[in-house]
Every structure is written in structure tokens, then in C-alpha cells.
Amino acid sequence: MAIIGREKEKEEFRRLYDSGKAEFVAIYGRRRVGKTFLVDETLKGKITFRHAGLSPVEKESKKNSLKEQLKHFYYSLQAYGLKKKKCPASWMEAFFMLSQLLESKDDGKTRQVVFLDELPWMDTPRSGFITAFEGFWNTWACHRDNLMLVVCGSANSWMLDNLVNNHGGLYGRTTYEIKLSPFNLHECEEYFKQNGFKISRYDIVQSYMVFGGIPFYLGYMDKNLSLAQNIDNIFFKRGARLASEYDRLFSSVFANPDEIKRIVIVLSKRHSGFTRREILQQLKIGDSGNFSKMLDALVASDFVERYVPFGESKRNTYFRLVDPFCLFFLRFVGGKNEIDENFWRYNVTSPSVNSWRGFAFEGVCFRHIPQIKQALGISGVVTSQSSWSLKGDDNIDGTQIDMLIDRNDNVVNMCEMKFYNEEFTVNKQYHSVLVHRQNVLSGMIARRKTIHSTLITMLTLA
């Protein structure tokens, strides 16, 4: 299968491979987003040694220990030609063995690529992994002009803290970082075309609301079935492939998955999100540094967005759940004792699903700001985006605006988002709502700015 999109990433890999100096490339991004596939396809036939850490959730009874991780690494060394030796007793010894293997293969001319996948899984508690890895790079690897070290990880916070933003021995050592994002709508459409799907853009957008543009999830879809049939098969039928993905998602990325999931469940209850204090109140816990770390980890992993509503100060920072898969799962799958295997087909036009579509489409729009700006002809304009709401009182009716695009060319786009498969008509009643919102907003912005009412539909994002 040819790789979809990723043009910038592929070009950077080619440049780094041909650089003629030691390279240390860190790739991170959400689980199942396609990091390993990107490396495999871009560096096909060029990898000298590869290894993937053992998943912390492979065994229900216990997590994979240091001993098991080292044994697995030793087997990888042997698979790539290391002469049989005693299994390493520490990561220091394991990386020394790796350097020996690479030296034995080095002809002094050919680029040697070392690919270590799921690096955070290898860093088990009290394992000394980071110290040994730091020693491997700083003492040996960085001095070899023909070496290219590529590391991947789904635990974004680990990758950022220990590699990209490391303040210790690995400070500034990565020569390039790639944060791999999910497919956008255009890339999803390319994926469906390449794989022989006959699917409308209306359903492509709906698939994005469910799967969030995650290539691995899209791979479970059957081109001979409708989108509704696929959703039933993937989520609701007995033994559905993604029925347990939610739990595995957090167990594989976070050291404290149960605590993290409690925060996520709270955030799923309100579309606009919660302030830090409100989350603590919902959880009925006290503030702490550990709580801050958990929030930061969720933001770093792109499950949660931190934002300041329009017109408010940074003291009123909100956190909202933005991962489409998690939002869909918690709304329709998680916590249900029993679900009909044809649930989606039976409820595809229900009020509950229609309501979900409205909110989910807003999420799709916020994930496609560059495409919206391009459609508006303002790609080169510096902007900030936010939703906005105003509580009513005796003097004014409350209102809310799906998205405000605040531009530095003295224009504010007041955006309404409508998920329709046909023309949307602004009637007299809806026009009066828009006028009210514009009048209220005009009192909140600088006089030099003008307001442009903007309608965003799925066609805007195509």
C-alpha cells in the first residue's frame, strides 16, 4: 500500500538520510496514527537494526518487567546478526552490545539506520534506561557520521519530557522532531479512493467524527459495506475490533491510566470543557502537582485541548476533550451493559445521533483551521480561534458562537457550523439570531474591527 500524504515528513527523512552526519530523529504522535508505517515505508530496505519495546498491556496479570524488556532486546540483536552471548543484565550492557553489532556491520560508507519503536515502553520503573540511552548517544552514536537513529513513541509526554525538552544529558541532542498528526479530510478521501471505497463526502466527514482520521482505525473498514454497517461491525457487534481500544489506548500511553480516564470522563460531559477548578470539583480531589502533570500529559497527547474563551483572561483557561474517537466511544459505547449489534443502523437518524453530529462537526472544523482559512482567502493572515458564549440576564439574552476567527487585519469572522448534506437556507428567524449575536459581539471587540458572518459546512472543508 502506498503511503497517503506525509509529503513533508517523507522529504525530511530523505534529507536527513543523505545529510552525511549523525542524526537523531524523534517521532511522536497519538497511538495508531501511523508512525511505524511512515518509517517503514520511507526507509524501506535501509534499516540496519530495529527493535520495538514490549507493550505494558500485553499481559493482564503483570506489566512487562525490565528482565523481559532486556531479553526481548537481546533477541532483536541476535536476529540482526549479533553472535550469541549472555543476555544483558542492564540497559547499559544492552546498548554496548548494540554498538558492537553496528561496528561489526559498518563498512565505513553505508548509512546505518537504527530504529527503536515504542521507546517509552522500554523505560520501565527503576530500569536506568534513560541514563543508558543517553550514554549510547553521547558517547558513541553521535560521533558516527553514517549513523541515523530514529525513535518513535505514542506517549507524547514521555517523548517531550525525556527527549525533545530534556534538560539533562540529552538536552538539544535530537537533530529533528516529527509530531505526526492524524489524516485531515482530504487525506481521508485519498485513503478511501486508494482502497476502492465508494463513499460520499458526507460520509467521509461522518467517518472523521468517529475515527478522527486515524489510519489504523480506517483500516478496519470494509469497502463493501456502508458507513453505518462498518460502525456497527467495528464498535457494536460481539467481539468488535475497537470495543477494547479505549482502555488499551490509555494503558499503553499513560503510567496511571485509571486516573487519566477519570479526568477524560469528566471532560466528556460538557462540550465547552471545564476550568481546572471545575475538574477538581467534579473529581472531588485536591489540587496537586500530579494533577497538573496529568492534565499536561493529556494536552501533549492531543486528547485534550487547553484554550481561553474569547474575551476572557488566561486565568479562565478551559480544558476540553477533543479526540473524536474518545468522544464517540464515551457517548455511545463505554459504560453500556448491553448494546444491539445493529445499534448504529437503527439509530442513525435518531435525535441523539443528530445532536452528536452537530457537536462533532464543530470538532472537525477546529481540526481544519488551515482549510477554513484557505477557503476564506486568509491563509497568510495571523489569527486566533476560539468558541464564545455569553450567559443571559435581565438585560440581554444569552448567546453562543461556534467559532470566532480573530484576525490581525482587523476582521473577526463569526462562524456558524452546519452539518448539512444539502443547501442551508437562512430564514427570518435564524437571521434575527445572527443579528443578535453580531450586536452582542460588536460590544466585545475593538472599534477598529469589523465582523463578517461566516457559514461553515462540510463543503468548506473538502
Salt bridges, closest charged atoms under 4 A:
GLU7 OE2 - LYS10 NZ 3.16
GLU11 OE1 - ARG14 NH2 3.37
GLU12 OE1 - ARG15 NH2 2.76
ASP40 OD1 - ARG50 NH1 2.62
GLU41 OE1 - LYS44 NZ 3.47
GLU58 OE2 - ARG248 NH2 3.69
GLU68 OE2 - LYS59 NZ 2.77
GLU103 OE2 - ARG144 NH1 4.00
ASP106 OD2 - ARG144 NH2 2.70
GLU189 OE2 - ARG201 NE 2.87
ASP232 OD2 - ARG345 NE 2.79
GLU245 OE2 - ARG31 NE 3.42
GLU245 OE2 - ARG32 NE 3.69
ASP247 OD1 - LYS261 NZ 2.87
ASP258 OD1 - LYS261 NZ 3.94
GLU278 OE1 - ARG270 NH1 3.28
ASP287 OD1 - ARG276 NH2 2.54
ASP296 OD1 - ARG306 NH2 2.69
ASP302 OD1 - LYS179 NZ 3.04
GLU305 OE1 - ARG320 NE 2.66
ASP323 OD1 - ARG30 NE 2.88
GLU362 OE1 - HIS271 NE2 2.89
ASP406 OD1 - LYS449 NZ 2.50
ASP409 OD2 - ARG407 NH2 2.80
GLU416 OE2 - ARG437 NH1 2.44
